[in-house]
């Protein structure tokens, strides 16, 4: 499905990476600003839970439909349309917040709208990448994508902190408008061969959702992979969603502390992404994913121990190394082995069992954080995550050869 000359596919991939990461940059800047603003205004675990649900729950509601759309229609046009609509609604709601009603629920509405957009863009983008990239280059391009994302995520919390501290949250939305517009223009420059007619006609409505679920869970390898991913990310949720509140309660509410909290994680993510980028082929994907989960568990458990702020930041850095390794390797595993006609729906399921599980987990972790110290939550979930990583590794490697059956 890729174009024929090296120059053309590299140009396509260049436009794709630039566009996707501009979307990510704007979205992450908005996300950090909203999360920090709510944390500083309320200092409430329940409000952080609501912010988390607004950021992730809509992804769950739309993901399966988005997977169908991604397999049925032009993935490029789907990304452009969703990005344009999300940007328009974000700016409209932000204007209502600043000029009509200063209600925090409007910020949650912005987070929810952006979550819907991510629910469409993520499976479509992950499925579009192998459509424009030669299979032998998928590992390197996925690593490069994670690497560029990490660089921008390194900048976005700094930018959010500076804007939030000096100018006010509304200027973050201006940045988002500029990045989204530029990203849409770049995405329109990508040349993608038209889908085959039989691929366009094969899915529709609830039947398409059922086909995607049946395809995923009827294969033992994919079923076990999704199950372990679900459990692992339920244990990742508190460290991901409660770290801002943990820093505020434990070390102080200065914006620079919140900024460093995100900055060190992103620096680690940059290193983890670089590791994927320099490897043209990753032969032991399950082992690498399991190591990533185990390393994350160790980091979370240590972060919960009484310690100086710099020690906490050090292990936040280590946890940052692990996450892009987990995410990029999981994406490569699916892109290299799943049928292109089902790839959008498989990625939508992966999105649900990974980041999409956060709001369900936070229904427990959020209120729990208002009752007991967050450090105990981090320690317990970190230790459980190590155990899950060991079982993940022992149960899945022997099925590697069977993955070829998915095509």
LINGI-V378381 format. One record per backbone hydrogen bond with DSSP energy under -0.5 kcal/mol. CO is the residue of the C=O (numbers start at 1). NH is the residue of the N-H. Records with the same first field share a line. If there is no record, write none. Layout:
CO: NH + NH
This chain:
1: 193
5: 9
6: 10
7: 11
8: 12
9: 13
10: 14
11: 15
12: 16
13: 17
14: 18
15: 19
16: 20
17: 21
18: 22
19: 23
20: 24
21: 25
22: 26
23: 27
24: 28
25: 29
26: 30
27: 31
28: 32
29: 33
30: 34
31: 35
32: 36
33: 37
34: 38
35: 39
36: 40
37: 41
38: 42 + 43
39: 43
44: 48
45: 49
46: 50
47: 51
48: 52
49: 53
50: 54
51: 55
52: 56
53: 57 + 58
56: 59 + 60
57: 60 + 61
58: 62
59: 63
60: 64
62: 66
63: 67
64: 68
65: 69
66: 70
67: 71
68: 72
69: 73
74: 78
75: 79
76: 80
77: 81
78: 82
79: 83
80: 84
81: 85
82: 86
83: 87
84: 88
85: 89
86: 90
87: 91
88: 92
89: 93
90: 94
91: 95
92: 96
93: 97
94: 98
95: 99
96: 100 + 101
101: 103
102: 104
103: 106 + 107
104: 107 + 108
105: 109
106: 110
107: 111
108: 112
109: 113
110: 114
111: 115
112: 116
113: 117
114: 118
115: 119
116: 120
117: 120 + 121
118: 122
120: 124
121: 125
122: 126
123: 127
124: 128
125: 129
126: 130
128: 131 + 132
129: 132 + 133
134: 137
135: 138
137: 141
138: 142
139: 143
140: 144
141: 145
142: 146
143: 147
144: 148
145: 149
146: 150
147: 151
148: 152
149: 153
150: 154
151: 155
152: 156
153: 157
154: 158
155: 159
156: 160
157: 161
158: 162
159: 163
160: 164
161: 165
162: 166
163: 167 + 168
168: 171
169: 172 + 173
170: 173 + 174
171: 175
172: 176
173: 177
174: 178
175: 179
176: 180
177: 181
178: 182
179: 183
180: 184
181: 185
182: 186
183: 187
184: 188
185: 189
186: 189
187: 190
190: 192
196: 199 + 200
197: 201
199: 202
204: 207 + 208
205: 208 + 209
206: 210
207: 211
208: 212
209: 213
210: 214
211: 215
212: 216
213: 217
214: 218
216: 219
218: 220
219: 223
220: 224
221: 225
222: 226
223: 227
224: 228
225: 229
226: 230
227: 231
228: 232
229: 233
230: 234
231: 235
232: 236
233: 237
236: 239 + 240
237: 241
238: 242
242: 246
243: 247
244: 248
245: 249
246: 250
247: 251 + 252
248: 252
254: 257 + 258
255: 259
256: 260
257: 261
258: 262
259: 263
260: 264
261: 265
262: 266
263: 267
264: 268
265: 269
266: 270
267: 271
268: 272
269: 273
270: 274
271: 275
272: 276
273: 277
274: 278
276: 279
278: 280
281: 283
283: 285
284: 288
285: 289
286: 290
287: 291
288: 292
289: 293
290: 294
291: 295
292: 296
293: 297
294: 298
295: 299
296: 300
297: 301
298: 302
299: 303
300: 304
302: 305
308: 311 + 312
309: 313
310: 314
311: 315
312: 316
313: 317
314: 318
315: 319
316: 320
317: 321
318: 322
319: 323
320: 324
321: 325
322: 326
323: 327
324: 328
325: 329
326: 330
327: 331
328: 332
329: 333
330: 334
331: 335
332: 336
333: 337
334: 337 + 338
339: 342 + 343
342: 346
343: 347
344: 348
345: 349
346: 350
347: 351
348: 352
349: 353
350: 354
351: 356
354: 357
355: 358
357: 361
358: 362
359: 363
360: 363
361: 364 + 365
362: 366
364: 368
365: 369
366: 369 + 370
367: 370
368: 371 + 372
373: 376 + 377
374: 378
375: 379
376: 380
377: 381
378: 382
379: 383
380: 384
381: 385
382: 386
383: 387
384: 388
385: 389
386: 390
387: 391
388: 392
389: 393
390: 394
391: 395
392: 396
393: 397
396: 399
397: 400
399: 402 + 403
400: 403
401: 404
402: 405
403: 406
404: 407
406: 339
